[in-house]
Amino acid sequence: MINAIVMIDAEAHAIPETAQAVADVDGVSEVYSCAGDVDLIAIVKVRDHQQIAEVVTQRINKVPGVVNTATHIAFQSYSSADVEAGFSIGE
C-alpha cells in the first residue's frame, strides 16, 4: 500500500463542500481542513504509483472548488517509540 499526502488549495467560500467531495473520492481515506499555507490535506492510500496519479489528477483536481494540489508520497513512517529513527544531541 502506498500513502500520499495531498495538499489542496480550495476556493475559500467552498471549503466544507470541497472537503466532503474530496473525501468521497475513491482512494482517499481522510481529509483534514487546515489553517496555514493550504486549505485541505487529503490522505490517499492506493496499491501503486499509477493509481496515485489517477486519483490526484483525474479525480481530486476535478472536484469543484479545488484550485491547486501538491502531492507528497510517504515512504516510511516514524513514531516516538521508533528506536531506529531516534537521534540525540551531544553525548
Sequence and secondary structure as in RCSB ss.txt:
>XXXX:A:sequence
MINAIVMIDAEAHAIPETAQAVADVDGVSEVYSCAGDVDLIAIVKVRDHQQIAEVVTQRINKVPGVVNTATHIAF
QSYSSADVEAGFSIGE
>XXXX:A:secstr
 EEEEEEEEE GGGHHHHHHHHHTSTTEEEEEE SSS SEEEEEEESSHHHHHIIIIIIGGGSTTEEEEEEEEE 
    TT STT   S  
